[in-house]
Amino acid sequence: MVRIRFVCEEDEVKGFYALATKARLRGLPNGMYEVSKACLALLDELSIKYVVIPSPETALDEAQALRNPLTVEL
């Protein structure tokens, strides 16, 4: 899994729609999304700009991640 942030609001709207309809994603605080690495190819194919967030910035509460597994999130 990779955590990303879209470059602008327009890319976020397009990217969220594409991922929600064709893949799985998890919305995280501060405009971050967690997706599989395969989903990045879909975003690239649609020319949707995003930034991969480095590991230290993505430290989240592990208990929260367990309570909200990827299969439940949209």
N, C-alpha and C positions, 0 to 999 in steps of 0.2 A: 504494500500500500504506500501511496505517495500523497503528501499533503500539498495542495496548490492554492494559489490565490489568483483570481483573474485580474488582468491589467486595468480594465475599465468597467463601468457599469454595463455597457452594451455587451461586452464580451461575457460578463457574468450571466446576463439574462440568456444569451444564446447558448453558452456553455452549460448552464444549469439545465436548460430544456433538453439539449442534446443528450446529456448524461442521464437525466431522469427518464427519458423515453427509450434510450438504447443501451443503458448500462446501469450500474449502481454507484451511488455516491453517498457520502455522509457529510452533512453540513456541520461545521464546527464554529466556535466563536470567532469573532473578528474577521469575518469574510473568508475563512479558510474552508476548504473542502478536502475530503479524503477520498481518493479514487485508486483503482488498480493501475498499474503501469500500462496495461493494455489500453486503458481509456485515454491515455495521453495521445495515442495514435489517432483516435477519433477526433480529438480537439485539433490536432495538427492538420488532419484531413479537411476539417471545416474552417481552417484558418482562424481559429479562436485563440487569442493570445492569453497566456497564463505564465505564472512564475512558480517554480517548484520551491517550496519553503524548506530551508535547511533544518536539520534535526534539532538543534538547541532551541529554536524558536517554536517548535511544535510540541514541546513538553506539555502534556495534558494529564488530567487526573485519570489514571488507569481504571479506577472503579467506575467512573462515568462512562468510559469506553465499553466496559463490560455490561453496564446497564442498558446501553444503547448500541447493540450490535449492528453491523452494517446491513444486515437483512431487514431490519426494522426501519431504518432511516430512508428518507427520500432525498 
